[in-house]
Amino acid sequence: MRLTEINKKDQKVIDSEITAGAQIIGADEFGHPNKKPLFPKLGLCNDCAHLHAMETKWGKIYAMCTEFEMKLRQDDEVCNCTRYSTAGQMSIWDMKEIAIILEPNRKIAGFVQKE
């Protein structure tokens, strides 16, 4: 059973548990990890899935946004972006959409088969 297939009351309980769990593991309310930025002068792009970046041994950083196919500059940080996507992580909304509810009262361990 998927989250969208259960009643609204149970959906709210599960939703609050997922959000609380995300905060416990160090994510903010949107599921973004709270970690030290690798390229802090790139602003929002620092942990975006569309960032391709490298740093030379002399500290020169070359960065590009693959979504907009443009070079990024350290002297002009990105603060808002309509295509931002956290690198290596699904959003909490995406996780809720694919969530499958387990039935712990059954004697057989494992996932519930889709009906």
Rosetta blueprint (number, residue, H / E / L):
1 M L
2 R E
3 L H
4 T H
5 E H
6 I L
7 N L
8 K H
9 K H
10 D H
11 Q H
12 K H
13 V H
14 I H
15 D H
16 S H
17 E H
18 I H
19 T H
20 A H
21 G H
22 A H
23 Q H
24 I H
25 I L
26 G L
27 A E
28 D L
29 E L
30 F L
31 G L
32 H L
33 P E
34 N L
35 K L
36 K L
37 P L
38 L L
39 F L
40 P H
41 K H
42 L H
43 G E
44 L H
45 C H
46 N H
47 D H
48 C E
49 A L
50 H L
51 L E
52 H E
53 A E
54 M E
55 E E
56 T L
57 K L
58 W L
59 G L
60 K L
61 I E
62 Y E
63 A E
64 M E
65 C E
66 T L
67 E L
68 F L
69 E L
70 M E
71 K E
72 L E
73 R L
74 Q L
75 D L
76 D L
77 E L
78 V E
79 C L
80 N L
81 C L
82 T L
83 R L
84 Y L
85 S L
86 T E
87 A L
88 G L
89 Q L
90 M L
91 S L
92 I H
93 W H
94 D H
95 M H
96 K H
97 E H
98 I H
99 A L
100 I E
101 I L
102 L L
103 E L
104 P L
105 N L
106 R L
107 K L
108 I L
109 A L
110 G L
111 F L
112 V L
113 Q L
114 K L
115 E L
